[in-house]
Amino acid sequence: MKNPFLIGERIYLRPLEREDAPIFVPWVNDQEITRNLILYRPMNRDQEEEFIARASKDQAGMVLGIALRKDDRLIGNTGFHALHLKDRHIGFGILIGDKTEWDRGYGTEATALMARYGFETLNLNRIWLHVYEHNSRGRRAYEKVGYRAEGTLRKHSYRDGRYWDVIVMGLLREEWDKRNTGAAPAEAKMRKPSRSKSASRSRSSR
């Protein structure tokens, strides 16, 4: 494993490096992938490097690469954004960019790793996310970890020539604790959460 931060059974999460940018460029220009993201403009390597540099300095969130334990191959990213310190909540997003690794449960495992880190290290009370109504794969993964639908932003996003609803989902600390009582904690290097209010774009949303 290369510089692991959170370690799961089949994947681990690690900080992104500038050298990772070329891996992401084809993913964020693939409309089958970006259909479930907030991205809609073409991206190049310079923009990807800028995104990684900005994410590494973001004090109100973080972006981590998702890598396979068996071969260290990067298959996506995940992260937090929009930390609210007083109310102890944060937004979550994830991207599995390698389409050959879809439907293998890696997104669910990464989502669970981030939830555990959020509640058991960052001392959050609520993690929320937005998911497009047509993203049934993503919604199933979130529900497996314990996220619940909390409301609908009606006709909130325009894509593919029409407006789509965006579903708001959330997971509370008490719900996570109840689901995971007695569960073995994931391996994690402990780092203190930052406290600045600055935030960067999280491309992994939805």
Secondary structure, DSSP 8 states (H G I E B T S, - for coil): --S-SEE-SSEEEEE--GGGHHHHHHHHT-HHHHTTSS--S---HHHHHHHHHHHHH-SS-EEEEEEETTT--EEEEEEEEEEETTTTEEEEEEEE--GGGTTSSHHHHHHHHHHHHHHHTS--SEEEEEEETT-HHHHHHHHHHT-EEEEEEEEEEEETTEEEEEEEEEEEHHHHHHHTTT----EE--------------TT--
